[in-house]
Amino acid sequence: MVERLFPEIATALLFLIAILCMIALLYISTKW
């Protein structure tokens, strides 16, 4: 069950991390 759901969870986590990184970059670029 966990092994079957792991790829979806991993892709979702990578997607969230990418969004957070882009938001952080936008925040830093606007702060400077």
Contacts in CASP RR format, 6 or more apart in sequence:
PFRMAT RR
TARGET T0000
AUTHOR 0000-0000-0000
METHOD contacts of the structure
MODEL  1
MVERLFPEIATALLFLIAILCMIALLYISTKW
END
